[in-house]
Amino acid sequence: MGWTHYISIEPISFDCLYKEAFSEFLKNCLIDESILKNVIKTNKYYRFHIDTYGENDKIKLPNGKYSVNNDGSYFLKSKFLKNKSFKQALINYYKSNGIFIKGPEEYIKSDGEKTGKWIVELVPSFVRKNESF
């Protein structure tokens, strides 16, 4: 007589998968507090770049796998970077640390072609207030 194995298969909701991809990518976009303190102390801008070209657009989870939706499609960094709630989450984090955020914005070539390269610029809040435009 052999063993009988029972496997429970529970569908994972889109919301759960979306939140997992959202929070993982957001963590990757949050700069360490020691760097933020240095930005504030030195009164300088800090820029970081996000590459979403080709395979780089897929969101990788801590287990090394890519975040996949129920329909088999990948959650993409470029979609989150265009998402207002994602940008608001970035603003909330950096604002609480005294940093103003510009972007994320995609580099676009002069002929209008998208590059898959994004920039996020961090500026100490007090610099922004004192700037004259």
Secondary structure, 3 states (H helix, E strand, C coil): CCCCCCCCCCCCCHHHHHHHHHHHHHHHHCCCHHHHHHHHHHCCCEEEEEECCHHHHECECCCCCECECCCCCECEHHHHHCCHHHHHHHHHHHHHCCEEEEEEEEEECCCCCEEEEEEEEEEEHHHHHHCCC
